[in-house]
């Protein structure tokens, strides 16, 4: 995230209350909330416009629902719905600003994070949930992350200042701010109007917020802070020279815990002081479970849950709304799954799944009395919809669909494809087929490996896959080694085996081709970030498999990536992590050559589309520029899309529409059926 230096937003009148009808952006009809006619092609914008609601949360007393809302002009605002009065409010930030996160402080106050231009931090604002036009700023300009809301002092939240706007973007650690105190001391003052040397006692921690308490920074570079179940700062995870360490906060100082984070990794607070829930150590032949850890002694405790087939990895936890006790864990099998530690919640899950067959039902939260629950429900053909469930009345009430412009009848089902890697391990991917696909009517294929690489695809509504399927393409989304859930099957160093990840994608494609559903001569590969890297690998290392390739915000030469990271080693931990796990390029030149498709462009014979945001601080645009230079050098046909003001991926709808319109044109040009041999001279039309 890049921190903005100045904001030019007035402290008074921070929000604009939306009128009943909001003017849509000039290029797209974002006011339409219904599907287009069945005979019309679904517009590109429908697949990539923001959902009507995101980050939904129920207030602690269960009376209000808050979410981020798409305002109709490619901006994100705030929506509050009173469940008892059946009344709603909506508001948006001024100018080119968005609300990018929201959290309840208590049942009456909300803490909002604002951004400008979808890239720059603009500050924190507190809003009255009963009248959101009444709001005031409490922090300005810094890139921040909410660590916790203390149960006893909810108006004194813990904020991590990841990058401050006044000291060259330094990490200033965790502070506790007074969210009751407005910075609006002068209604004519401008946020960000302070000069670099314009300091007062509030600026000691790199922010203009009102500081209640501050905390020392732990040794090393912080990558995460964890609170205990009551919302008090308790733990820090840091990294130094690529090695992660765990510290606990004790006696106003950080104490190193005797824990090896190469073996276990914290994922949540525990129920007792000094206790964490961690992903447990590897054990031969069984998936990794989650268990308790005593951070003072380093001893592992009770095994809370272990799945039979999947690591409990990349997980999230459901806590009791009043006590903070952990009640269940959500993770991905081949579909998202919640394992409950409470029989009452397990029974409730069964009841709710019975109400919504063939769907994923997730409990998002409840009121403190556990009488009113808040649900998200989605499937492979239906985007998420949010519901309120009254336990006493056994009644489910639809709050809102997030994307009512999709007609589920026109969406395509997502199928699970199992495949074996060349070293004998079973993995899974997801196959979405276009209408009419069969062994008699074979269809072209777009292989869509995910980014990460330590992320995964899962079953559910996927806008990118549905867009491509609507244009007549089958879509394969393979989960390769390194994807959460499968690590127990592989050696630990395979987490960094990038060339083997490419091989897994290839093995998935080969498995799919045996079904007879795909036209093997019309296959493309496309990906974003690490998926863009895998797309380049496919083009370079499997020249006979693909007809064209698309890389969005990709990386292509890992020695270049290390050099770029080295220049930022004092502000980012990336260099140490890469050096520790990939090694020194000077000593491992052959290995770096093997995993870097930029060094194999001479093997590429297929057209390439390269897209990148010009202010990407995750994957440098220099990677794409270098790829283009090599493609040009070797006479490989290519097309480019470089976009100003975009970071890692495309955040603005107009740029997403341009990107996927170009993708559509590129695929249509290069995956068209091959021409048959010319007819004999004089032959007439049939």
N, C-alpha and C positions, 0 to 999 in steps of 0.2 A: 504494500500500500504506500502511496506517495502522499506526504503531508503537504497541505497547502500552507503558504506563508501568510497570505492575506485573504480575507473574506469580504469585505465591502458590504456585509449585510447589517442592517440596523438592528440594534438590540431590542428595540420596541417593535411590536407587531410582527413577531417572528414567523407566524403562519398566516396563510391566506385560506379562509374557509371556502370550500368548493361550492359553486352554485349547483342547482339541480341538474343542469346539463353542462358538461364540460366540452369545450371545443376540441375536436380531434386534431392530431397532427396533420399537416397539410398533405403528406404523402399516403396516409393510410386511414381507413375508416375505423378508428379504434372505439368509436361509440357503438358499433354493432356488437350485440351480445348474443346473437343467434347464428346458427350455421348458415352458410351459403346454400343455395338451392342444390339439390342432389345432382342435377345435370351440369353444374358448374364445377370447374377445377377449384380446389381449395387454395386460396391465396397463400403465397409464401409467408406473409406477415402473420397469418393465423397460427402458424406453427411456432413462431418465435416471439410473438408479443408476450409481454409479461402476464402472469396469471393475475386474476382480479384480486386474489388474496395470497399473502405469504406470511410466514412467521406467526401463525395464529396462536393466541394465548388466552386462557381464561383467568379472570381476576381472582385473587385469593378468596373472596366471598362468593364467587360463582355467579355474580349478577351481570358482569359485562364481559364481552368478547372483544379483543383488539387484534388487529392484523395490519400489515402493510397492504396498501391498495394501489392498483394501477389507475392513475388519474385520468387517462384518456389522451395524454399528450406525451407519452413515453417518459413519464416521471412517476416516481413512487411516493405516495403520501400515506396518510394515516386514516384508519377506519376504526371507529368504536361503535359497538352495538350493545344496547341495553336489553338484556334478555327478559327482564321483568316488565319494562315499559314498552318493549317492541319499538324502540326509537334508535336511530342511527345518526352518526356524525361522520363527516369526512373532512380532511384538511390536507393541504400540501405546503411544502416549504416555498420560499420566495425564489424567483429567478430560476437559474439552472441548478436547482438543488433537489436532492432526494432524501427521504427517510430510509436509511439502509438497515437499521435494527431498532427494536423496541423491547422494553422489559417493564414488568410491573414492579414498582417500588412498594406500593401497598394497594389496597382496593380503590384508591382515589387518585393516585399519582402514577404517571408513566415517565420512564426515562428513554429519550429518543436520541439516536445518533444520526447526524446529518452528513451528507456528502455533497460536493460540488462536481459537476461535469462527470459524475459517476466514477471519479478517480480520487479526488482530493477530499480529505477530512475537513468538515466545517464546524464541528463542535457538538456538544451535548445540550439537550433541552429537556426541561421538565414540563409536562402538560397535565392539566386537570382533566381527568377522564370524564367528568360530568360536563365539561365545557372546554373542548380542546383548543378553542381559540384563545383561551387564557393560558399562556405558557411563558416561560422565561428561560434564558440561557444560563447554564451553570459551568460550562467549560468551552474553550474556544480553540478551534483549528487543529488540535493535535490528533494524530491517529491513535485511537484508544480502543481498549477492549474491556468489557464489563467482566470482572472476575467473580463477583458475588454480591448479593443483597443480604446484609446481615439480618437475621430474624428479629433480633431485639432492637436494632436501629435501622430500619429499612430506608430511611431518608439519608443515610450515610453510606452509600454504596462504595465498594472497592473498585477502583479503576486502574487498569494497567496502561501507562502512557508509553506505548510501543515506540512512537517517534514523535518528538515534540517539534513544534513549529518555530522555536525561538533559539535553539542551541544546535543548529546543524543536524537536526533530526535524530539526536541521541535518544536511546532508550532511558527513560527516567524512572523505571520501576513502578511499583504499586503505591498509590495514594488513596486515602479515604476522603471523599469530598462531602461538603454540606450541600445536599440537594434542595434544601429549603431556602438557601440564599441565592437570590438572583444577582447576576453580574450587571443588571440593568441599572447602574447607579446614575447614568446620564442618558436620558432617552435619545439624545442626539449623537451619542458616541458610536463609533464604528468598530465592529469586531475586527481585530487584526490591525488596528490603527497604531498600535504601539511600535516604536522603533526597536531595533535590536537591543539598544542599551537602555530602553525605557522599562526599568524594573522596579518592582516594589516587593514587599514581603511575600505576596502571593506568587511571585515568579521564581521562588527558590527551587521549585520542582519542575520547572519548564512548562508551566501552564498558568493561565490566568484564573483558574478555579479557586474556590475557597477550600483550603485544605484543613481537614479535621485531624488527620494523622498521616504520617509517612512511614515507610518501611525501608530498611537497608536493602541494597541489591545483593543477591547471592553471588558467590564466585562463579566465574564463567559467563557465558551468554545465555540469558533466560530464553527458553522456548515455550514455557507454560507455567502458570501458577494455578494452584488448586486450593479451594477453601474447604473447611470441614462442613459437616451437615448443617451447622448453624450459621454458615456464611462468614466465618472468621478465617482470615488468611492462615494457611496451615502448611503448604508445601510449594516447592519450586523445582522445576526440572530445568537443568542447564546443560550446555554442551561446551566442551573445550577440546580442541584438536580432534574433533569428530567423535569424542566419547561423551555419552550422556551420564549425568549424575543426578541424584535425588537429594534434596535438602528439606528438612522440616524446620518450621519457625518455632523457636523455643527460647524463652527468656530474652526477647527482643533481639535475637540474633539467629542466623541460619546455621544449622548443624547438619553436617554431612551424614547421610544415612548409610549403613553398611549393606547396601543393596546393589547388585550388578544389573544395570538396566539393559545389558545385552541378553540377559536371561529372562527377566520379567519386565513388564512395563505398566505403569499406573494408568488406570482408565476412569476411576471415580473415587470419591471419598468413601470411607467406611462408616459404620454406625457408632464407633467409639473414638475417643481422642487418640491421635497418633496412628490410626488405622487407615489403610487404603485398600481398594479393590484393584487387583492387577491381572493382566493376562499372564497366566502361569507359565512355568518353564516347559521346554520341549520334553516330551517323553516318547520313546520309540514306539511307533505304530498306533498312536492315539492322537486325536486332535487336542489342541491347547484349550484348556478351560479357563475359568476365572476363579480366583480365590482371594482370601483375605491375606493382608501382609501387615505385620507389626513393624513399623518403620524405625522404631528405636532399636530393636534387636536384629532386624532383617529376617526374622523367621516367618515362613509361610504358614498360614492357618487354614481354616475351613475351605474346602473346595465347594464353591457355591453352585457351579453348573459346568458340565462338560457335554458337548453335543457328540453324537455318534459318528458324524460324517464331516463336520466343519469346525475349524477353529472359531472360537468366540472372539472375533477380531473386528476392528473398526465398529465397535459397539457403542450404544448409548444406553442410559439407565433411566428408569422411572422411579422417582422418589415420592414418598408420602408427602402430600402438600403441607401438612402441619408440622410433622416431626423431622422430615428430611431423610427418614430411614429408606434404604434401597429396597424396592419391592419387585423389580424385574429388570431384565436386560433385553435389549433389542439388537439383533444382528442379522446378517444375511446368510441363509442357506442358499438354495437356488431361488428362493423367495425370501422376502423379509419375514422374520419370525420373532416373536416375543416369548421369552421363557420367564414365567412368573415364579417368585419365591413365596407368594401368598396364594393359598388355595382359593380364597374369595375372589381375587383378581383373575385367577385362571378360569374360574367358573364364569365370571363376567365376560371374559374374552370369548369363551365358547358360545355364550348367548348372543353376543354381538356378531360373531362370525356367522351364526345362523340367520341373522337378519339381513346379512349382505353376502350371499353366496358368491363364490368365484371372485372374491375381492380381498384385498389386504385391508384389515381394520386395525388402526393404531390408536391407542389411548394417548392423547396429548397431555391431558391434565384434568384436574377436578377442583371443586371448591374444597376448603379445609375440612368440611363435614363429610366429604365423600358421598354427597347425595346427588350432585349434578356433575356429569362427566362430559368431556369434550373429545370428539373423535375426528380422525381423518380416515376417509375411505377412498380407495382407488383400485384400479385394475389395469390390465394391459391395454384396454380400449377406452378407459374412462380416466381423465385427470382427477386429481384429488377434489373431493367435496367434504365440507365440514359439517358436523352434526352435533347437537346437544342431546344428551341422554339423561332423562330424569329417572333415577333409580326407583323412587317411591311409586311413580306413576307407570313405570316400565314403558316410557314413551320416548321415541326418537324424533327429533325435530331437525329438519334441514336448515342450516344457517345460510350456506351459500355454496354454489359450485364455483370452482376457481377458473374454469375455462368453458363457459356454456356455448361458445361458438364452435365447439367440436361436436359432430354427430357421431356417436359411438358406432352406429351401424356402418359408417364408412371407414372406421379405423380397423386396422388389421391385428389379429391376435399374435402374441409373442410366444414362440415355442422354445422349449429347452432342448438344446443339442448337446449330447454327451460325446466327447472325443478323447482319444488316447494320444499322449505325447510320444515322441519317438523313443523316449527312455522309459515308457511303460506306465505312466501315471494318468489317471482319468481326471479330466477337467470338464468344464461346462461352458457353453456359450448360449446365445439367444438368437433365434432365427425369426425374422418377420418377413412373411411372403406377401407379395402384392396380390391383388384380386386376379383370379384366373390362372395362377401358377399351378402347374401339374407336370407329370412326366411327359405328357403329350404336348404341353406348352411350356417349354423351358424358358426361364426368365434370366435377365442379367442380374449380376450380384455386385453389391458394394460391401466390402469388408470394412468394418468400423471398429478398430481396436480402441479401447478407452485410454485416457491419459493416466498420469500418476507417476510411476507405474504402480504404486501401492494403493490403488483404488480398484473398484470393480463395477461391472454392470450387474444389474439385478432385474428381476421380473417386475414389470410395471409399465406405466405409460411413458414412452420415450418419444419426445417431439421430433428429434432428428431422424430416428428410424421411421416414424410415421410419415414424415415429409418425403423421405426417399421412397417408401413403399407406395405413397400416393402417386408418385411419378413413374411407377412401374418396375421398381428395383426390389429384389430381395435384399435383406440387410442381415449380415452376420456380425454379432458382437461377441467375440471370444474373450473369455477370462483366461489369461495366461498366468504362468507361475509368478508369484509376487502379489497377485490379486488376493485380497483378504479372504480367509476361509480355507485356503489350500496349503498354507506354508508347512503344515505338519507332514505333508507328503514328500517334501523336497529337502535337500541339504540346506543349511542355513545360508550359505554363501550364494545360493540361487536367487536370493532376494535382489542381488546385484548382477545377475547373469543376463545381461541385456540381449545378447545374441540368442540365448536359449528362449527368451521371451518371443523373439521374432520367430524362432522355429515352432513354438507352440501355436502361434497365429497361422503359420503355414500348415501345420498338421490339422488344425480345425477346418481350414478351407478344403483340404484334401478329403477330409471325412465328409463334409457337406456335398462335395462333388460326386461322391459315390451314390447319393440318393437319387440322382437322375432328375432333380428338380431345377438344376441350374445349367444355363448355357455356359459351358466351360471356356468358351472363347470370348466371353463378354463379362469379365471380372475386373473390378476396380478396387483400389484400397485407399482409404481416406481416414485421417485422424487429426486430433488437436493435441498440442503439447507433446507428451510422450507418445501419444497416438500418432502425431505427425512424424515423430522419429521412426515409429514402426512402419508408417506408410513409405518413408524413404528407404527403409530396410527392405521392404517388399519389392520396391521398384529395382533396387540394386542387386539383391541376392536371389530373387525369384523372377528373372526377366521373362520367363515363358508363361508365368501364371497370370500376370495382370496386363490389362490393356491401357490403363492410365492410373495416375496417382495424384492425391491431393493432400498437402501438408499445411496445417493451420497452426501458427505459433509454435513450430517445431524446433528441435535441436538435432544436429546432424554430425557434430564432431566433438567428442567428449574431451579431447585435449584442449580445444578452444573453450569449452564450457569451464574447465578448470582454470584456465588463464583468466577468463572473465571473472570467475568467483574469487580468484586470488586478489584481484584489484579491489574487492569489496570485503576482504576478510575481517576488517575491523568493525564492520557494521552488520555482517551476516555470517552465520555458522556454516553456510553451504560449502565453502572451500574445505574446511577441515573434515566434514562428513564425506565429501566426495574423495578426498585424498586418502582417507583411512580405508574406504571400501572399494574404490577402483584402483588405487595405487598411484605411483608416480609415473607419468607418461615417459619420462626419460629412461626409466628402468623397465618399462613394460610396453615398448613401442608396438610390438606385434599384437598384443591384446587390444590396445587402443585402435590400431588399424582395423582389427576384426569387428569391433563394435561401432565403428564410425562410418556410416554410409556416404558421407561427403568424400571419403577417400576411395570410393568405388563408383563414382558417377560415370566412369568410362563404360561400366556394364549396363547402364540404364539406356533402354531403347524406347521407352514409352513416354507419351506427353505428361507434363507435370503442371499442376496448379499450385502456386505457393502464395499463401496469405499470411499477413502479420500486422499487428498493431504497432505503431511507430513509437509508443512510449511503454512498451512491454518491459517491466523490470523483473519478470520471472524467467522468460526465455528471450534472450537478447535478439533484436531484429538483425543483428550482424550474422546470426546463424542462417537466416533465410537469404540474406544478401550474398553470403558465401556460396550457398547452394545454387543460387541463380547464376553466379559467375561461373561455376563449374558446369552447369547445364549448358550455358552459352558456349563455353570453351569446347564442349564435346558435341555440339550441334544437336542437343536434345530439345525438342519443341517444348515451350513452357509458356505459361501465362502467370501474371502476378496481380495481387491486390494488397497494397500497403495503405493503411488507413491512419490518418492523423487523429490524435486525441484518444486512441484506443490502446489499452494495455494488453493483458494476456487474454486473448479471445476478444470477441466483439460484445460490448455491453449495450450500445445504442441500437435500437430497433432498426433504424434506417441502414446501419452498417451490417446488421445481421441479414436484413433482406437483400442488400447488395451482394453479400458474400454467398448466400445460398441460391440466389438467382444466377450468379456466376457458376456455382457448383452445378446447378441444373443444366445450364447451357454446355458446360464442359463435359459432363457425363453424356448428354444427348449427342454431342459431336463425336465422342470417342468410344462409346459403347453401342453405337448403332450396329445392326447386323452387317456382317461382311457381305460385300457384293458377290454374287455368283458369277461364274465364268460368262463371258460375253456370248450372246446367242449367235449362231451361224449367220453369215451374211444372207440377207434376203428373208430371214425369218420374220414372220409377222407377229403381231400381238395375239395372245390367245383369245 
